[in-house]
Amino acid sequence: MSSLKGPKETTSAAEGVFFVNCNALIDGVFKQDTSILVSQGRIRNIYLNSKNTLDSLRKSGIITANVEIEQVDIGNKYLIPGLVDLQVNGGGGIGFQNASSPDDFLKAVNAQIKCGTTSLLPTVTSNSVEKMLRSIDLAYSAHLDSPGTVLGIHLEGPLLSSNRRGIHSEKYLLKEMPGEVLEALFDILAKSRDDADTFKVLITLAPEIAGAPLVEKLVGIGVKVSLGHSAASFEEAEVGFDKGADLVTHLFNATEPISGRSPGLVSSALLRDEVNVSLVCDGNHLHNEIIRLVLKLKQKEKVILVSDAMPIVGTKLDRIEYDHLVLMKSENGLVVSHGPDGKKVQDQRKLAGSAASLWDCVLYLTNNMPIPFERAIEMATLNPASYLDHLETLGSIKKGGVADFLVVDRSLHLERVYKEGREVSVDA
């Protein structure tokens, strides 16, 4: 396996960082005049209503005299946890499933970090067995080098409904999961089981295609199973959840619509308190009243924002090629402009993932829904971290947690990104 290098950081010889004058989101509340001491990429101490200085910390013995600490003044701007995205297809012009080398893979990861997504599940849509295996290998390699950044992998397919496939190529949709893919996942999960940061695998499947035995088998070996791209009946969805699936991928998108006699997957997910739902709140995937409906029916802890970001995120491009398709930004969102035959698509409303970052989704929710900024942030930090069992290290600002921070001004402009306590360069 090739070694992956982390994102470019500003140079500093300091052994730690002391963040002062932070308006930090802690335990769901913004707390002004907070100071945070970071050492070796982790939060060592948090000081509320703090007048502490480096000198006072040295005098009290918290910092020894020979340790060099860099002080960073946040100017009482918002300091929030780094975002955690469970569904991100790429960035910086590179799709994870099309990455042919560790460097390509890392380019997409770093593009997302610079947009505020400091932890993620690289997502691979329905594709050839060869590409799936290569993506799994690249994701695992990246995870070994940076387990707090690349958390695992999200396989969105190939066991999906052909009627609800979206832009997934029909030729790659299958009725059974390839044995080579299952074997690769099993081996990695077995190797990772005793690691401090285990490799997470999330698979989106249609329960009516995959069947209950496979769902139960996947959950049994430690895979997180999400239902999506599905025409499942209410009863088929219920069986999937009973067998251990606990998430719905981009609820209301690529699923059978609710009708008076056919409640379907969506109704099952909304009625079951234990089921999480992910939403793409980019202004295009969901009508605002649908978002309001979900926020009213589901516990806030069970709503997870995802970006479904395509490789166009982190670039200045208006269009991009993706798996023999041409995708284009439009007033309807990111749509398919030209099909695999090279011909222009007549219906320019077919969504093809999103051109929004997860931070864009947080802003959209904050600006368009009756929901506090703090809650919108938690849906992109605390909730996905909880879903992946990473609450001890990710998703919040707490002692012992990874020092991944975003600095946001009063106009909610993303100013800076810190990865493990170090500012990430935003240079192209």
Buried (B, 14 or more C-beta within 10 A) or exposed (E): EEEBEBBBBEEBEBEBBBBBBBBBBBEEEBBEBBBBBBBEBBBBBBBEEBEBEBEEBBEEEBBEEEEEBBEBEBEBBBBBBBBBBBBBBBBBBBBBBBBEEBEBBBBBBBBBBBBBBBBBBBBBBBBBBEBBBBBBBBBBBBBBBBBBBBBBBBBBBBBBBEEBBBBBBEEBBBEEBBEEBBEBBBEBBEEBEEEEBBBBBBBBBBBBBBBBEBBBBBBEEBBBBBBBBBBBBBEBBBBBBEBBBBBBBBBBBBBBEBEEEEBBBBBBBBBBEEBBBBBBBBBBBBEEEBBBBBBEEBEEEBBBBBBBBBBBBBBEBEBBEBBEBBBBBBEEBBBBBBBEEEEEBEEEEBBBBBBBBBBBBBBBBBEEBEBEBBBBBBBBBBBBBBBBEBBEBBBBBBEEBBBBBBBBEEEEEBBBBBBBBBBBBEEE
